[in-house]
Amino acid sequence: MEKDVLEKYKMNSRAEAVAFLKSLWNETPQPCPLCNGKLDFLHKKAKKNNSDWKCTGCGERYDAIKLLNLLNEGFGR
């Protein structure tokens, strides 16, 4: 699963993916790895959550918890 996630989001290593996830949780998101677009909160009002992001360019949704779980599946965690 880790390899699939890295390929889908055009990342070269697990460390790069973890750095991307940390930027989301710190609310300082890196550009979208697919189109270099700006990432914005998926929910902007009462449900604002630093784990759910959406690219304003291509519309890709980034659920940080789900991505982390997919990365960890390859390690049996």
PyRosetta script that sets phi, psi and omega in degrees:
from pyrosetta import init, pose_from_sequence

init()
pose = pose_from_sequence("MEKDVLEKYKMNSRAEAVAFLKSLWNETPQPCPLCNGKLDFLHKKAKKNNSDWKCTGCGERYDAIKLLNLLNEGFGR")
pose.set_psi(1, -37.5)
pose.set_omega(1, -179.1)
pose.set_phi(2, -57.8)
pose.set_psi(2, -45.4)
pose.set_omega(2, -179.0)
pose.set_phi(3, -60.5)
pose.set_psi(3, -40.5)
pose.set_omega(3, 179.1)
pose.set_phi(4, -62.2)
pose.set_psi(4, -43.2)
pose.set_omega(4, -180.0)
pose.set_phi(5, -64.4)
pose.set_psi(5, -45.9)
pose.set_omega(5, -179.3)
pose.set_phi(6, -62.1)
pose.set_psi(6, -41.8)
pose.set_omega(6, 178.9)
pose.set_phi(7, -66.6)
pose.set_psi(7, -44.2)
pose.set_omega(7, -178.0)
pose.set_phi(8, -59.4)
pose.set_psi(8, -41.8)
pose.set_omega(8, -176.1)
pose.set_phi(9, -99.9)
pose.set_psi(9, 16.0)
pose.set_omega(9, 173.9)
pose.set_phi(10, 54.0)
pose.set_psi(10, 45.8)
pose.set_omega(10, 178.2)
pose.set_phi(11, -110.9)
pose.set_psi(11, 147.8)
pose.set_omega(11, -174.9)
pose.set_phi(12, -91.3)
pose.set_psi(12, -22.6)
pose.set_omega(12, -175.1)
pose.set_phi(13, -151.1)
pose.set_psi(13, 164.0)
pose.set_omega(13, 175.8)
pose.set_phi(14, -61.6)
pose.set_psi(14, -39.0)
pose.set_omega(14, 179.9)
pose.set_phi(15, -60.6)
pose.set_psi(15, -39.3)
pose.set_omega(15, 178.0)
pose.set_phi(16, -64.9)
pose.set_psi(16, -40.9)
pose.set_omega(16, 178.6)
pose.set_phi(17, -65.8)
pose.set_psi(17, -41.6)
pose.set_omega(17, 179.3)
pose.set_phi(18, -65.4)
pose.set_psi(18, -40.5)
pose.set_omega(18, 177.4)
pose.set_phi(19, -61.7)
pose.set_psi(19, -39.3)
pose.set_omega(19, 177.4)
pose.set_phi(20, -62.8)
pose.set_psi(20, -46.0)
pose.set_omega(20, 179.2)
pose.set_phi(21, -62.3)
pose.set_psi(21, -42.2)
pose.set_omega(21, 179.0)
pose.set_phi(22, -61.7)
pose.set_psi(22, -37.7)
pose.set_omega(22, 179.2)
pose.set_phi(23, -64.6)
pose.set_psi(23, -34.6)
pose.set_omega(23, 177.3)
pose.set_phi(24, -66.7)
pose.set_psi(24, -47.2)
pose.set_omega(24, -178.2)
pose.set_phi(25, -66.6)
pose.set_psi(25, -28.4)
pose.set_omega(25, 177.6)
pose.set_phi(26, -83.7)
pose.set_psi(26, 1.0)
pose.set_omega(26, -179.7)
pose.set_phi(27, 60.5)
pose.set_psi(27, 32.7)
pose.set_omega(27, 173.4)
pose.set_phi(28, -129.3)
pose.set_psi(28, 64.8)
pose.set_omega(28, -171.0)
pose.set_phi(29, -64.1)
pose.set_psi(29, 141.4)
pose.set_omega(29, 171.4)
pose.set_phi(30, -73.7)
pose.set_psi(30, 166.0)
pose.set_omega(30, 176.0)
pose.set_phi(31, -62.0)
pose.set_psi(31, 158.0)
pose.set_omega(31, 178.1)
pose.set_phi(32, -56.3)
pose.set_psi(32, 127.4)
pose.set_omega(32, -179.7)
pose.set_phi(33, -68.6)
pose.set_psi(33, -15.7)
pose.set_omega(33, -179.2)
pose.set_phi(34, -88.6)
pose.set_psi(34, -42.3)
pose.set_omega(34, -174.1)
pose.set_phi(35, -129.4)
pose.set_psi(35, 0.6)
pose.set_omega(35, -176.9)
pose.set_phi(36, 66.9)
pose.set_psi(36, 16.9)
pose.set_omega(36, 177.8)
pose.set_phi(37, -76.3)
pose.set_psi(37, 172.0)
pose.set_omega(37, -179.5)
pose.set_phi(38, -82.8)
pose.set_psi(38, 135.7)
pose.set_omega(38, 175.5)
pose.set_phi(39, -93.4)
pose.set_psi(39, 140.0)
pose.set_omega(39, -180.0)
pose.set_phi(40, -134.1)
pose.set_psi(40, 157.8)
pose.set_omega(40, 178.0)
pose.set_phi(41, -56.5)
pose.set_psi(41, 138.4)
pose.set_omega(41, 175.9)
pose.set_phi(42, -67.9)
pose.set_psi(42, -44.6)
pose.set_omega(42, 177.5)
pose.set_phi(43, -109.2)
pose.set_psi(43, 125.7)
pose.set_omega(43, -173.6)
pose.set_phi(44, -104.9)
pose.set_psi(44, -10.2)
pose.set_omega(44, -175.7)
pose.set_phi(45, -111.0)
pose.set_psi(45, -121.9)
pose.set_omega(45, -174.1)
pose.set_phi(46, -60.5)
pose.set_psi(46, -30.1)
pose.set_omega(46, -176.1)
pose.set_phi(47, -94.0)
pose.set_psi(47, 15.8)
pose.set_omega(47, -178.5)
pose.set_phi(48, -50.3)
pose.set_psi(48, 128.4)
pose.set_omega(48, -173.6)
pose.set_phi(49, -144.3)
pose.set_psi(49, 130.3)
pose.set_omega(49, -177.8)
pose.set_phi(50, -80.4)
pose.set_psi(50, 10.2)
pose.set_omega(50, 176.2)
pose.set_phi(51, -104.0)
pose.set_psi(51, -15.1)
pose.set_omega(51, -178.2)
pose.set_phi(52, -114.8)
pose.set_psi(52, 117.5)
pose.set_omega(52, -177.9)
pose.set_phi(53, -131.1)
pose.set_psi(53, 157.0)
pose.set_omega(53, 177.6)
pose.set_phi(54, -139.4)
pose.set_psi(54, 137.4)
pose.set_omega(54, 177.8)
pose.set_phi(55, -76.3)
pose.set_psi(55, 131.2)
pose.set_omega(55, 179.1)
pose.set_phi(56, -77.2)
pose.set_psi(56, -15.1)
pose.set_omega(56, -180.0)
pose.set_phi(57, -87.6)
pose.set_psi(57, -60.6)
pose.set_omega(57, -174.4)
pose.set_phi(58, -101.2)
pose.set_psi(58, -11.6)
pose.set_omega(58, 177.6)
pose.set_phi(59, 85.0)
pose.set_psi(59, 2.7)
pose.set_omega(59, 179.5)
pose.set_phi(60, -64.1)
pose.set_psi(60, 135.8)
pose.set_omega(60, 178.8)
pose.set_phi(61, -97.5)
pose.set_psi(61, 137.1)
pose.set_omega(61, 178.5)
pose.set_phi(62, -118.2)
pose.set_psi(62, 108.1)
pose.set_omega(62, 175.2)
pose.set_phi(63, -100.5)
pose.set_psi(63, 101.3)
pose.set_omega(63, -171.7)
pose.set_phi(64, -59.0)
pose.set_psi(64, -39.7)
pose.set_omega(64, -179.7)
pose.set_phi(65, -64.8)
pose.set_psi(65, -44.4)
pose.set_omega(65, 179.9)
pose.set_phi(66, -64.1)
pose.set_psi(66, -41.6)
pose.set_omega(66, 178.4)
pose.set_phi(67, -62.6)
pose.set_psi(67, -42.2)
pose.set_omega(67, 178.4)
pose.set_phi(68, -62.5)
pose.set_psi(68, -43.6)
pose.set_omega(68, 178.3)
pose.set_phi(69, -61.6)
pose.set_psi(69, -39.9)
pose.set_omega(69, 178.2)
pose.set_phi(70, -65.9)
pose.set_psi(70, -39.2)
pose.set_omega(70, 177.0)
pose.set_phi(71, -63.4)
pose.set_psi(71, -39.2)
pose.set_omega(71, -176.4)
pose.set_phi(72, -77.2)
pose.set_psi(72, -19.3)
pose.set_omega(72, -179.9)
pose.set_phi(73, -59.0)
pose.set_psi(73, -34.2)
pose.set_omega(73, -179.9)
pose.set_phi(74, -69.1)
pose.set_psi(74, -16.7)
pose.set_omega(74, -178.7)
pose.set_phi(75, -104.7)
pose.set_psi(75, 4.9)
pose.set_omega(75, 178.9)
pose.set_phi(76, 67.0)
pose.set_psi(76, 29.2)
pose.set_omega(76, -179.2)
pose.set_phi(77, -95.2)
pose.dump_pdb("model.pdb")
